[in-house]
């Protein structure tokens, strides 16, 4: 896949997971997770908007935030459980990390 398409897919998934986080936070029975879901929902949505036109720094920041969200969300899910929609969000996080990694490899090789 071309680097630009990888970045577009990554940006789209970030926006999608941001919206999903916000929907679950606002409509789901998530208790203590509401604040974290809202915070990460807003962050993912904004990162998606910045990644699309951005450079490698935007992709790296998005990957760090995604890994952080995956780690924190995963730990919380293991300890406390959560709605089934979190499985979808975890899958999107993994896809975002994979797309970002592929974009960084391909964009680096095309500039070398």
N, C-alpha and C positions, 0 to 999 in steps of 0.2 A: 504494500500500500504506500502511496506517495506521502511524504512527510506532511504536506498540507492537509491531506485527508485524515491522517492520524490526529493532527491537532484539532481539526474540526470535530471529529468523533469524540475526542477527549472533552472539548468545550461543551458539546451537546450533552454528554453524560453528566458533566458537572452541574449544568443547569437543571437537568432532569432530577438528579439526586437532591439538589437543593430544594426543588419544588416538592419532591416526595418527603423530605425531612420536615418541611413546613406543614404539609398536609397532615402528616402523622402527628406532629406536635400540636396542631390546632384542633384536630378532630378525633384523635385517638385517645384511649384511656391509658396514658403512658406514665402518669404519676410524676416521679422525680426526674424522669428523662425529658420532660417538656422543655426546660431551659436549654439543655445541651442540644436537643434536636433543633430547636429554633436557632440557636447560635450557629451550629454547623450548617443548617439549611441556608441561612443568609450568606455565610462564608462560601459555601459551595456555589451558590447561585452567582455571586459576584466574581468568584474565581473563574467560572465558566465564561463570563463576559470579558474578563481580562486575558484569558488564555487564547481565545480565538484570534485576536489581532496581535497578540504578544510574541515575545521572543523566548529564548531558553529560560530566562529568569522566571517568567510567569509560569512556565511549565514546571520548573523545579519547585516553586512555592506551592503550586497546586498539588504536586506529588507529596510534598512534606505534609501539607494539611490533610490530604487524603489518607496518608499512612497514619497520621496522628488520630484522625477520626475513626479509622478502622481499628486501631489499637484500643483506643478508649471505649469506643462503642462495643467492640468485641468483648473486652473485659467486663464491661457492665452487663452485657447480654449473658455472658457465662455465669456471672454471679446472681443476677436478678431476673433473667428472662426478659421477654419483651414481645411486642407484636410480631406476627409473621412477616410483616412488610420489611422488617429489618434484614431478613435474608436477601431480599431484592437489593436493598441499599448496600449491603456488604458485597454482593456480586458486582454491583456497579463500581464500588471502590476498587475492587481487584482489577476490573477492566480499565479503569482510569489509570491505575498504576502501570499496567501493562502497556497501554497506548502511549503514556508519557515516556516510558522507558524506550519503547521502539522509536518514538519521535526523536528523542535525544540521540540515540544511536544513528539513526538515518540522517538527521540534520548535521551531526558531527562528521559523518563520513562524506556528506555532499559538500561540506565546506573545506575539507582537508585537501 
